[in-house]
Amino acid sequence: MGRGGRNENRRDFDRAAALEDLTGMTFRELFGECVGAKMKVLFACEESQECCKAFRALGHEAYSCDIQEPSGGHPEWHILGDALKAIEGGQVTTMDGQTHDVGKWDMIIAFPPCTKTSNAGARHLYRGGKLNIKRYYEGLCGKALFLAIWAADCEKVVIENPTPSKVFEYPEPTQAIQPYQYGHPFSKKTLLWERGVQPLEPTNIVEPTATWCPSGSYSHKHGEQHKGMFTTDRAKNRAKTFPGIARAMAEQWGGESIGGDEG
């Protein structure tokens, strides 16, 4: 998709969001099937619903799924339960009690837990020079979830995670992105594993001013300018997708739903 097409998709996104705010209805509820081909999209392990809402704004039938209740404000779009079950498609039930027959997912975007597998937590794998068996086992379970999602019966699959520890031997990612490439002035390197979609392109590169929710050990090792942006709930906020990244995913991977220019 050319730059002109992406700009048009962004204008479409803005129009859709404005209409939803004005009417209190989703784009799909307002315009029904006239928006063209829509996708059925699952956002596995997404409690924040940031990406789910971005795709919904473009008319797609998108659902978030997590073992936690959503903080994004739309339980009617949230599957409360195991992502491994949800990726199978078929009939899914949202928190409002409604059952939806999604058949086979057109796209799966996943944010699996990374606490036990990330490189940032690798220091906890060894205690006194000995392998922490419990931590290692938990990491292997995390990798198994990653691989199950990656092998899902779906043409378009994207997985987001930080850099994993080498000990778990993850597949090579397809790209690395940063919040400051999408309009947010923070550093937080994130890896993407993608199949069936084009690499995500930067939309608004700005100068990073801090690291987003770094670990305490990172802060003590680095200078004042790198101490980072802390929040009251570091783990949960670090796991959330930045709105600029969610919007880029919707525009670039789902923008054609409302007639985006392919040129």
N, C-alpha and C positions, 0 to 999 in steps of 0.2 A: 504494500500500500504506500502510495506516494505521500509527500508532505501535505499536499492539498487535501487528500482524503482524510488524513489525521486531523487537520484543522477543522474540516467539516464535521467529523465525528465529535470533536470537542464542542462545537457549537450545538450539535444535536444533544449532547450530554447536558449542557447548560440549560437548554430549553426544557428537556425532560425533567430535570431536577426542579426548575422553577415552577413547572406545572404541578408537580407533585406537592411542593410546598404550598402552593396557592389553593389547591383543591383538597388536599389530604388523601388523594387517591394515587395509586400506582399508575405508571405510564401504560401498563397492560390493561388495567381496569378502565382507563380513559379511552383507549383507542382499539382495544381488542386485537383481532387478527390482522388489522390493516398495516401493522408495522412490519410485516414480512416475516421471513424465516427467523424463528427464535431458537435458542439453544436451551437445553436442560443441563444446568451446571450445578455441580456439587462442590462446596467449599468445605473440605474435610478438616477437622480440628480447628475450626474458626469460631471462636467465642465472641470476638468483637463484631462480626458481621460487616466489617468495612468493605471487603470485596464483594460480598453478597449484595449489599445495597448498591454498589456501583454498577453491577451487572443488571440488577433489577431496574435501575434508572434507565437502562437502555432497552427494557422490554423483555429481557430474558427470564425464563423460569428458573430462578436460582435459589438454592437452599444452602444454609450453613448447617454444619453438624459438629457436635462436640459433646463430651460427657458433662460439661458445665452448661448452665443456662446462659443465654446470650446477654451481653451488655449492650448490644446494638439497638435494642428497642423493638425488635420484630420477632417475637416468639412464633408467630404464624408462618415464618419462613425457616424455623429452626428445628432440626431433627435432634432431639436429645437422646444421645446413645452412642454406640460403638461405630466408629468410622469404617471399620472393616466390613460391617454389615451394610452400611449405607452405600459403599462403593459398588455393591452388587446391583444397585438400581432396583427395578421392579416397583413394588408399592412401598412408599415411605409415609410415615406419619409425623406430622409437625406438632408442636407443643399446644396448638389450639384444638387438637383432637382430630383434625382433618387428615384424610388419607389421600395421597396423590400417586397416580400411576405414572411414573417417569420413564418406564421402560429401561432403555440403555442410555446412560449418561452421554451427552455430546462432549462434555469437558469436565475434568476433575482437576481442581487446584487445591493442594493440600499444604498444611502447615503443621506437620507432626511434631510432637514434643521432642525437645533436643537437649534437655538438661543433662541427661546421662550420656549423651553421645558427642556433644560439642567439644571442640578443641579447647575452649575456654575452661571447661571443667576437667580436663585431662589430668590435672594435678591430683584429683581425688581418686584416680585409678590405682594409685600406689600408696601404701602406708608403711613407713619404715622400710622402704625398698622392696616391699612385697605387694603382689597384685591383690587389689581389693576385689575379691571374687564376687561379692554381692553387687558392687557397682558395675563390674564388668558384665555380669549376667543381665542387669537392668539395661545396660547399653546394647547388648545383643538383642534384647526384646525391642528396643527402639529401632534398631536397624531392620529387624524383621517387619515391623509396621511400615517402615519406609519402603522396603522392597515389595511388600504386598500392594501398596498403593501404586508403586511404579509399574507393577505387572497387571494392573487393573484392565479389564476388557473395555477399553475406551480409547478412541483415536487421538484424543488430545489430553495429555496429562502434564501437569506442572507441579513440582514440589519445591517449596521454599524452606530453607534451613540455613543456619550459620555454618561455618567451616567445621566439619566433623573431625574428631580425633583420628589420626592415621591408623590407630590400632584396630578400628572397626572396618577399614577397607571399603568405604563407600564407593559407588561408581563416580566417575568424573562428572562434575557439574558442567552445564553448557554455558553459564555466564555468572558473573558477579555484578550486583547492583548496589547503589548507595542512595540513601534518602536525598542527599544534596543534588542528585541527578534529576529529581522529580519535584523540586521546589521547596524542600525542607532543609534548613541549614544545619544538618547533623550528619555525623559519620556513624554508620552501623552497617558494616559489610554483610551482605546477604547473598547466599548462593541460590541459583535456580537450576533445577534439572527439568528440561523441557523436551517433550516429543509431540509432534503434530502441530506445533505453533512456531512462529518466527521469534527470534530473540527480542526481548523487550527493549525498546529504544528510549533513551533519555528524552524528557519533555521540557525540562526547565532547570538547567544547571545553575546552582547558586554556590556561594562560598560557604563551606562548613565552618561553624563557629564552636562546635563542641561535639563530644562523643555522646551518643544517646544511651542513657542508662548503663554505663560501664560497670564492671565489677569493682568491688572495693580494692582489690589487689592491683587492678589496672590503674586506678586513680592514684594510689600511693607511689607507683613506679614512674608516673609521667608528670610533666610540668603542669602548671596551673591552667594553661589554655586547653589541656587535654583531660581535665578532671571530669568533664562531662555533664550532661543534663540528667539530674536525678529526679525520680518521681516517688510518690508515697508508696507505690506498689511496683517495685522495679521489675519483678519477674513477669507480671501480667502486662505491664505497659511495654516492656521490651518485646514481648511476643506479638503485640498488635501491629497490623500493617498500616503504614503511613497512608493517609488519604490520597496523596499524589501518586503513589505507586499503585494503589487500588484503581484509581481513575485511569492510569495508563494501561493497566491490564484490561479494563473494560473497553476502552477506546480501541486498543490495538488488537485485542483478541476477540472482542465481541461487538465492535462498532458496526459491523455490517448488518446487524439485526434491524436497524432503523434506516437502512438505505445509505450507509456510508459509501463513499467513493473508493473503488478498488484501485483507481489509477494512481 
